[in-house]
Amino acid sequence: MTSKERVLAGLLRQPVDRTPVCNPTSVATVELMDLVDAHFPEANRNPEMMARLAATGYTELGFDSIMPVFSIIQESSALGCKMQWEQKDNWPTVRMREPIWRDVDDIRIPNDFLTHPDTACVIEAIKLLRKEFGDEVAIIGKTMGPWTLGYHCFGVEPFLLMSLDDPGKTKLALERMKEATIQFGVAQIEAGADALTLPDHATGDLVSGGYYDRDLKDMHAEF
């Protein structure tokens, strides 16, 4: 079996020749950046560098997969969030203390969401990886869930307070923000991704099981 066949069979619970070793998250280290001359923050914004650094997960580390999205901020940048791009030894972050939305009615998915440089970079990197590696290795995309987008666009504290004070408004906000999750995920599949990682940071230290059941369980199943 090829690495791609092995990973997809594993995801579909089909027989495999050996256990797939799939890494659906970032493999970026400073040493790998130096090895292939693709450093942060540029490797988060330049598709050629993004593809080159991501490929090391397969070519250098031997995983059965390649995942080119190193951060959790590509969509948020395209939505208009203010960014802290950092240096090569740290991941870029969203400046969540400077939110772009204050109310559900502020939520807008821009017309250029998928052509913004920081989302287009991912889409193009996936195309480059598919062209280079063909069907040899599984390519994993990543699209962030709406709860994470809520943190980024409203700020963590305001978004959590909204979830406590106004469940209906929270539900509406998630429904509107999930369009970004879906658009970006579909675009990556169309570009050549074989599967998607869909992280959503509704972690137990901030969100109880009851709130997860109320706000996210069904939506995550829908995804």
VENQUIHU-V416325 format. One record per residue. N is the residue number from 1. SS is DSSP state (@ for helix, = for strand, . for the rest). PHI is phi in radians with two decimals (* if undefined). OMEGA is omega in degrees with one decimal (999 if undefined). Layout:
n,ss,phi,omega
N,SS,PHI,OMEGA
N,SS,PHI,OMEGA
This chain:
n,ss,phi,omega
1,.,*,170.9
2,.,-1.34,177.4
3,@,-1.03,178.9
4,@,-1.10,179.8
5,@,-1.03,-177.8
6,@,-1.13,-178.9
7,@,-1.15,-178.0
8,@,-1.16,176.0
9,@,-1.10,177.9
10,@,-1.09,179.4
11,@,-1.13,-179.8
12,.,-1.59,179.2
13,.,1.04,176.4
14,.,-1.80,-179.3
15,.,-1.07,178.0
16,.,-2.30,179.1
17,.,-1.36,171.6
18,.,-2.75,-179.4
19,.,-1.08,177.1
20,.,-1.15,175.5
21,.,-1.95,-173.3
22,.,-1.93,175.1
23,.,-1.93,-176.3
24,.,-1.51,178.0
25,.,-2.25,-171.5
26,.,-1.26,171.6
27,.,-1.94,-171.2
28,.,-1.18,171.1
29,.,-2.26,178.5
30,@,-1.04,-179.6
31,@,-1.11,177.9
32,@,-1.20,175.4
33,@,-1.02,179.4
34,@,-1.13,-176.5
35,@,-1.07,-175.1
36,@,-1.94,178.0
37,.,0.94,177.0
38,.,-2.44,-170.4
39,.,-1.86,166.0
40,.,-1.21,-1.1
41,.,-1.45,-174.3
42,@,-1.04,-177.9
43,@,-1.22,172.6
44,@,-1.58,-171.9
45,.,-2.26,-178.9
46,.,-1.98,-173.4
47,@,-1.09,179.4
48,@,-1.14,178.9
49,@,-1.20,177.6
50,@,-1.05,-179.8
51,@,-1.13,-178.0
52,@,-1.12,179.0
53,@,-1.22,-179.8
54,@,-1.08,-176.6
55,@,-1.07,-179.8
56,@,-1.11,175.8
57,@,-1.05,178.3
58,@,-1.67,-172.3
59,@,-1.31,-176.8
60,.,-1.86,-174.7
61,.,-1.72,173.2
62,.,1.47,175.3
63,.,-1.18,175.9
64,.,-1.47,-175.1
65,=,-2.51,172.9
66,=,-2.25,179.2
67,=,-2.29,-170.0
68,.,-1.56,-177.1
69,.,-1.72,-170.9
70,.,-1.48,-172.0
71,.,-2.13,177.4
72,.,-2.11,-168.6
73,.,-2.12,-173.6
74,@,-1.05,-178.9
75,@,-1.14,-177.0
76,@,-1.11,175.2
77,@,-1.08,179.8
78,@,-1.18,176.9
79,@,-1.36,176.6
80,.,2.04,-179.4
81,.,-1.16,175.4
82,.,-1.43,-170.2
83,=,-2.01,168.5
84,=,-2.03,-169.5
85,.,-1.41,176.0
86,.,1.07,179.9
87,.,-2.08,-170.5
88,.,-1.23,-178.6
89,.,-1.73,178.7
90,.,-2.69,179.1
91,.,-1.39,172.9
92,.,-1.19,-178.9
93,=,-2.36,174.7
94,=,-1.57,175.4
95,.,-1.41,-172.6
96,.,-1.25,174.5
97,.,-1.40,176.7
98,.,-2.19,-173.7
99,.,-1.13,179.6
100,.,-1.74,178.8
101,.,-2.16,176.7
102,.,-2.11,-178.3
103,.,-2.51,-179.5
104,@,-0.99,-178.7
105,@,-1.18,177.6
106,@,-1.40,-173.4
107,.,-1.17,177.1
108,.,-2.46,170.2
109,.,-1.66,-175.0
110,.,-1.06,178.1
111,.,-1.09,-179.3
112,.,-1.70,-175.2
113,.,-0.95,-176.9
114,.,-1.51,177.0
115,.,-1.85,173.4
116,.,-1.03,-175.9
117,@,-0.92,-174.0
118,@,-1.51,168.7
119,@,-1.66,178.2
120,@,-1.06,178.5
121,@,-1.02,-179.6
122,@,-1.14,-178.4
123,@,-1.06,-179.9
124,@,-1.21,178.5
125,@,-1.08,177.7
126,@,-1.12,177.1
127,@,-1.07,179.6
128,@,-1.12,179.9
129,@,-1.16,178.8
130,@,-1.12,178.9
131,@,-1.15,-177.1
132,@,-1.28,-171.6
133,@,-1.83,177.7
134,.,0.97,179.7
135,.,-1.71,-176.0
136,.,-1.32,-171.3
137,.,-2.43,177.8
138,=,-1.30,176.4
139,=,-1.92,-176.1
140,=,-1.89,174.1
141,=,-1.62,177.7
142,=,-2.61,175.3
143,.,-2.39,-173.2
144,.,-1.37,178.3
145,.,-1.32,-173.6
146,@,-1.23,177.6
147,@,-1.16,176.1
148,@,-1.10,177.8
149,@,-1.07,176.4
150,@,-1.09,175.7
151,@,-0.99,-174.7
152,@,-1.19,-171.1
153,@,-1.59,178.1
154,@,-1.75,-168.9
155,.,1.64,-174.4
156,@,-1.07,-175.5
157,@,-1.11,178.1
158,@,-1.05,-178.9
159,@,-1.20,178.3
160,@,-1.15,177.3
161,@,-1.11,176.1
162,@,-1.07,180.0
163,@,-1.14,177.6
164,@,-1.41,-170.4
165,@,-1.54,-173.4
166,.,-2.53,-179.3
167,@,-1.01,-179.4
168,@,-1.13,178.7
169,@,-1.16,177.8
170,@,-1.08,179.5
171,@,-1.05,180.0
172,@,-1.13,178.6
173,@,-1.07,179.9
174,@,-1.11,179.0
175,@,-1.07,-179.3
176,@,-1.30,-178.0
177,@,-1.30,-177.6
178,@,-1.12,177.8
179,@,-1.08,177.0
180,@,-1.15,177.6
181,@,-1.00,-176.2
182,@,-1.22,-178.8
183,@,-1.00,-176.5
184,@,-1.20,178.7
185,@,-1.13,179.8
186,@,-1.09,179.6
187,@,-1.08,179.0
188,@,-1.23,176.6
189,@,-1.09,178.9
190,@,-1.13,179.0
191,@,-1.38,177.6
192,.,2.27,178.0
193,.,-1.17,179.2
194,.,-1.54,-179.1
195,=,-2.73,-178.9
196,=,-2.21,162.2
197,=,-1.57,-179.9
198,.,-2.20,-180.0
199,.,-1.38,175.0
200,.,-2.62,-164.9
201,.,-1.49,172.6
202,.,-1.57,-172.5
203,.,-1.41,-173.4
204,.,-1.07,178.9
205,.,-1.31,-178.4
206,.,-2.09,-174.3
207,.,-2.31,179.4
208,.,-1.32,177.6
209,@,-1.04,179.4
210,@,-1.13,178.1
211,@,-1.20,176.8
212,@,-1.10,178.1
213,@,-1.03,-176.1
214,@,-1.22,-168.1
215,@,-1.80,-166.2
216,.,-2.22,-171.8
217,@,-0.97,-178.0
218,@,-1.17,-179.8
219,@,-1.16,178.0
220,@,-1.14,175.7
221,@,-1.12,177.5
222,@,-1.07,177.6
223,.,-1.02,999
